[in-house]
Amino acid sequence: MTLTALALLANNMLRRNCLSMAIFGFLLMVIPTTIAAPSPVATANHNQGVFGGVSIEVSNSTNASSEETMSSMPNIVEVFTATWCENCVDSEEGLMLAIDEADKQSIVLTYHRAIMETEDPFGVEKVENRWIDQYGDASLNAVGVKSAAPSTVINGELLHAGSGGLGSVDLKPIFAESLASQPYFSDNSATSSLSWSSGDTTNGTISWNLDAGDWLPESTSSLIFVVEESATFEEGSNGQGDYHDVIRDMIELTSNSGSMSYSLPEAWDGEDLSLVLIHQWEVVDIVIEPPNNNEDGFFGLSAIGLVGVVLGLVGAAILPLQRSARC
């Protein structure tokens, strides 16, 4: 057989297998997070975290305010998900079981996949970019991708990436242990407050304040999330239907105290928007030594990280062939 004939045969095979390649590309993204054990790991190679969690309901509200001291502040639970992610359903159910039985209240902030997303309507790109900036390196090391559905972060300090294929009942004690852990700065004193004032319930003024002592790292910055309590999307292929605590917008504040004019985004459905104030900190001179996984890894990669790399290399090899076949 001539080289020309071989090339034509290969090209025809590639055309017939375009759907298979698309499916394989999807598997490159979801397989690592499905088989990864969701054991908690540090979210960075230095100490970092979040606190605050002051929340106020603002839909149909002209005035609302709230204040929390450090002793009353809830756990802040950040979740990365997608409406196509089936194992996210078990992960979130296990998380809620743990939250319901925890001694301390929790506030949940749910990030939806946005970057290169085709199904999920709830993703916000700048919100996903924050996840990548804060937790991407730890997620990459754990499961081979920087934003993995499902993933859960407790108080900005502990990352659970993947679900390990476990059901909600088996995941519950894993999340419960992290929820019960004491946040790094929880013994210090601080007061955080948030208020909303509006003449028409849509356009108004947000005011916020963080009062803390000298213990507060200079790196501390503040964020406000606009959160929709529940949003219905029946077209979600994971069958969940109702998606909770959905982040609709994120405001990066220029200081830890101040006020600003703001117009609320339109709710997906219903009238259930809230504002949530958090404060994020990092101490880069306190280094968390990574575990020595040389016996279980390869070139310093964890086993699951190696899976992600191998799958990525295979995908990288296939994509040029796919383009040449003009799928």
PEURLIN-V800293 format. One record per helix or strand of 2 or more residues. SS is the DSSP state (h for helix, s for strand). FROM is the first residue (numbers start at 1). TO is the last residue. If there is no record, write none. Layout:
<<SS,FROM,TO> <SS,FROM,TO>>
This chain:
<<h,3,16> <h,18,35> <s,41,42> <s,46,57> <s,63,69> <s,75,81> <h,86,101> <s,106,112> <h,125,143> <s,151,154> <s,158,161> <h,168,180> <s,190,198> <s,203,212> <s,221,232> <s,242,252> <s,257,263> <s,273,287> <h,303,324>>
